Amino acid sequence: MKICTSKADFRKIIGGGTFTLQPDRSGTARTARPAHGTIPKTKDTMEFQNRLLLRGVVGRADVSTFGSNQVCNFSVITEYSSVDREGNSIIEPTWFNVSVWGGRDGVPSLYDIIKGVWVEVTGRIRARKYTAQNGEERTTTEVIARTVKVLPREEDKMQAENYY
């Protein structure tokens, strides 16, 4: 950690930000530490990530066209399994709304994404606000897909194994 004698020195090191200067153990020099809730922008700071991987079954799916671009909006259900203290199995289903634009690498034909198909989706989470028809503001969370893979169904895997 670099020793700073003033806030200006610290700003030069990290390129701005909110921070506090705290005396070190000897009481003479001061070290700069980020203020609560702020993170200095340095090369040593870890990059923030917004990545998501989903594997599940497609619920509803519809393809829309905007000019020459196509977008597929679909829902995916996933399950989280755990066991409680009594040994009972707990299955927690979760629905995700996914949007994927066609014509990109890693995206199959948008018409292959249909109800009941197993998919693997990689992308990011986006929260957005909108105004409903009744005038109240709402927030929704959706997945913006970067890649979508249509996975083979279990029956298809079994038929392929029995064939060979």
Secondary structure as UniProt FT lines:
FT   STRAND          3..4
FT   HELIX           7..14
FT   STRAND          19..23
FT   TURN            25..26
FT   STRAND          30..34
FT   TURN            36..37
FT   TURN            43..44
FT   STRAND          52..66
FT   TURN            67..68
FT   STRAND          69..83
FT   TURN            85..86
FT   STRAND          89..101
FT   TURN            105..106
FT   HELIX           110..112
FT   TURN            115..116
FT   STRAND          118..131
FT   TURN            133..134
FT   STRAND          137..151
FT   HELIX           154..163
//
